[in-house]
């Protein structure tokens, strides 16, 4: 069997290892090796293929171990499935090479399912996603997920000046701008660390949730290998202030309140005052959006994936709205505006 003509491989040795793994597995699992075709790629080094089986289809994951932690994927998948979430079953895993045979949760993402819909029509799918999120948040991660600590939050925020400001916008921060950013960064990190910690998917958004035919059914959950224990509002804001689709703030509030009510019923450690929860939601979102601005710029300029640049304006709007809304973030708002070429007059007060 040779897959060289259908699947591109930059490393002939890795291709040979893949074929040596797949050939006996195809016979044992009744897979049609000739049907292997590209399924998707993501923002990492992982690649996904779809393959026909006697009883449907499976997904094959190629995750080079030098760049990707497949052990985390297997560990978190087991945790989520035990908690009743629709994470894919792992049928086979070549630990040394990072090859995996997975359950196929379908081809349509939540993003696909809600494109072109208004908030009323999309609401059942988002309610189902938020119900699944509460089930995720009540899980005891134990040692399955590391802490989302100050060092990790700080490293992620540093992607913004390094990749978005300096590389993408060609702006080296002045000493004053750098000092202002550092002050804002400390406030953001402190706001994240002050929240109750739960299991955090860390990329719980419309491209990583798989939609079935029933809009009220729990979505499939993918791309969870980066799970951590961290701020309780992190995954909520990832979903409701998505980098890939934008909902008006009234809709965000409505859906966030519904999550908060469910979280309280589930005895999650959310504040009884939703106003405080919403503030945490916004500050946590700001950390995420600054990080995503840096990640999308890095994907374009380092990894040759320019498609993510089209989403930068949406992420910028999310970040800018919060930076202009809260005391202490004025320097960040001005920096964002300078980067966007829309700096306000210096007499503006915060």
N, C-alpha and C positions, 0 to 999 in steps of 0.2 A: 504494500500500500504506500502511495506517495501523495502527500497533500501539498507538495511544493507548488503545483500549478494553481491551486485555489486559495491558499492562505499564504500571505507574505511573511517571510522570516528573515530578519537581518542576521541571525546567528545560525549557521547550518548545524552546529552541534546541538543547539536547543531544539531545532526542528526534528532532528533525529531522535532526541530524547522524548519529544512529544509523541512522535509516531510509535516509538517503542512502548510507551505507556498506553496509548489509545488502542492499539491493535488487539491485545488480549482482552482489554476491557470491553471493546465493541462486541466481541464474541460472547463474553460472559453476560453482558447487560442487554444483548440483542439490539445493538445500535447499528445504524447504517452509516459506516464510516465515510462512504462516498457522498453523503448528504451534508457533511460539515460545511457550514458557511458562516460568514461574519454576522454577529448579532448586534454588538455595540462596542463602543470604547468609552472610557470616561476620562476624567481629569487626572488620572493617575497613570501608572505604567501597565495596569491591568487591561486585558482584552477578553472579550466574550464571544463565543461562537454558539450557534444552535446546531443540534444534530438530531436526526429523526431516530425514534425508538419504536419498538413494536407496539407500545401502548401510548404513543404521543411524541413528545419532544423532550430533550434535555438541554441544559446549558453547560458548555465547557468553559472554564475560566483558565486563562493563562496569566499567572501572576509571578513574574520573576522574583525569586526570593531575595535577591540583593536589594530590591527596591520596595517590595510589598510583604507585609506580614500576614501570610495566610493562616497562621495559627490563631491570630486574633479573629479572623473571619469565622473559623470553625468554632472557636470558643463562644463568641457572641451569638452565632446562629443557634447553637444549642440552648443558650440562655433564653433567647427570644422565643424559640419554639416551645420550650418548657413552660413559658409564661403565656402561651396561647396566641402568640402573634404569628402572622403568615410570613415567616422567614423561610428561605429555601432549604430543603433537606440536602445534606451532603451525602452523595452516594459513594464517592471515591475521592481520595486525596493523596496525591504524590507529594509528600511533605518536602522532600529534598529539592524537587524541581518547581513546586508551586503550581502544579496542574490539578484541576478539580472538576469533578462531574457533579452537577447540581440539578435540583428540581427546577423546572421551567415555570415561572410565575406569570408568563404571558409577555406580550409585546407592547401592550398599550400602557403608558404611564398615566399618572394622574394629570400631568400637564397636557397630554394628548386628549384626555377625556373632557377637560374643562375649557380647552381653547375655544373661544368664540361664545362661551356661555356667559350670562350675567350672574350676579352673585346669588340670586334666588335659585337658579337652575344648578349652580355649582355647589350649593350649600349641603345637600345630602352627602356628597363625596367628602367634603371637608369635615362634616360632623363625624363621619366614619373614621377619617384619618385622626381626628382629635381623640376619639374614643380609643383607638389603638394606641395613641400616644400615652394616654393615662395608664393603659395596661403595661406599657413599657416602663413608665416612670415608677410604678409600684414595685418593680422587680428589685430584688436584692442582688446587686452586681457582684458583691464580694470582691474577689481578686480578678474577676473577669475584665474589669475596666480600670485603668489608672485614674488618678485624680486630675481634674482639670485645674491645675494649680496656677499660682501667679507666674511661674516661669513659662508655662505653656501659653497662657493668655498673652504674656508680654511678647513671646517669640512670634505669635500670630500677628499681633498688632504691628510689629516691625516690618512685616511684608508691605505695609502701606507706604511708608517713606522710601523703602528700598526699591520696590518694583512699580508702584503706581506713580509716585511723585517723581523719583529720580530717573527711572528707566522709561516709563510710558509717557510722562508729561515733560521729561527733560528738565526738571527743576531740582537743583540741589538746595535743600533747605538752608536758610541762613541760620546763624546762631540763635537769633530771636525766635524764628519759626520752630527750630528744633526744641528750644526750651519750652515754648508754648505747647507743642505737641506732647512733650514728655509730661507736662503738668496734666494735660487732658488724659493721657494714657494712664496715669496713676489713678485718676478719678474713675475711669472706666473699669480698670482691673479691680479696684476696691468695691465697686458696685456689683461686679460679678461674684466676687468672693463672699460678699455679705449675704448672698441668697442661700436658702437651703439647697443641699446637694442631693441630686438623684441621678439615676442612669440617664445619660445623654447620648443620643444617637450621633449627633454633631453634624449631620447632613440630612435632616428630616425635611425634605422638600419635594416638590411636585415631580421632579425627574427621578427620584429614588423610591417612589411609591407606585405600585403597579395596580391598575384599575381593572376590575372585572366588569361583567355586564350589569350586575346589580349595583346601583350607586350607593346603596346603604350597607353593602358588604364591607368587611374590613379589607383594606388594601394589602397587597404584598409589600414587604419591606426589604430593601436592598441597601448595599453600600454602607453597612453598619460596622465595618471592621475598625473604624476609628473611635468607637464608643468610649466614653469617659464617665466619671462621676463629677457632675458639675452643676451649674446654675439651673434651677428648676424652670426658668422661662426660656432657656436657650432653644430647645426644639420647637417651642410654640412660635417664637419669632422667626425661626428658620422657615417654618411652613407659611405663616401668615404674611411675612414680609420677604417673600421669595425673591431670589435673584432672577428668576425666569418668568414670573407672571406677577402682575401688580393688581391689588384690590384696594378700593378706597378705604379711608380710615374708619368710616362708619361700619363697613363690613368687617374690618379687622377687629374692631371693638366688640362687635356682636359675637364673632366666633371665639375671641379670646375669653369673653365672659362665659360662654358655654363650656369652654375647657376648664375654666376656674371653678365653675359650679360642679363639674364632674370630679375634678381633682379634690375638692372639699369632701364630696360624698365618699371618695376612695380613701380619705384620711391622709392624703398627701400633705406635706408641710407648707401649704400656701397661706399667705397672710389673709386674715378675715376681711381686710380692707382692700377691695379691688383696685382702688387708686394707687396704693403702694405696689401692687402686683403690676399694674400697667407701667409705672415708672421703671420697675426692674426690667420689664419687657423691652422698653425703649433703650435703656442703657446696655442691656445685653445684646440687643440688635445692633447697636452702634459698634460694639466690639466685632461682631460677626461681619458687618458690612465693610468696615475698614479692612479687615482681613481679606474678604472676598475681592475687594478692589485690587489688593496686592496679588492675590492668587490668579485672578483672571489676566492681569497684566503679565505675570510670570508665565502663564500658560501660552500666551501669545508670543512673547519675546524670547523666552528660553526654550519652550517645548514645541514651537511651531504649530500652535493651535489658535489661530486668530479668530475663530468663530465666537469665542467668549467675549471679545471686545464689544460686540453688539449689545451685550447686557450691562455694560459698565454704566450707562446713563441711569438705568433703573436703580442700580445699587447706590450710585452717587446720590440720587434723590432721597433714598431711605436714610443714608448717613447724614446728609445735610439737614434734613427736617429735624432730626434729633439734636444735632449740634447747635441749631439756632433756637432750640426750645428750652434748654436747661442752663442754669447759671454755672459758670466755670468752663464752658465749652466754646466760648467765643473765639479763642485763638484757632481752634480746629475748624470752626465755621468759616473763618476768613481764609484759612489755608485751602480748604475745599473749593472755595469760590475763586481763589487765585488760580488753582489748578484747572478750574473749569473756564477761566477767563471772564468771570463775572464778579469780581471783587467789589464789595460795597464801599461806600464812602467811609473814611476812617472815623467819622464822628458818630457812627452807629453804636448804641450802647446795648449791653446784654443784661 
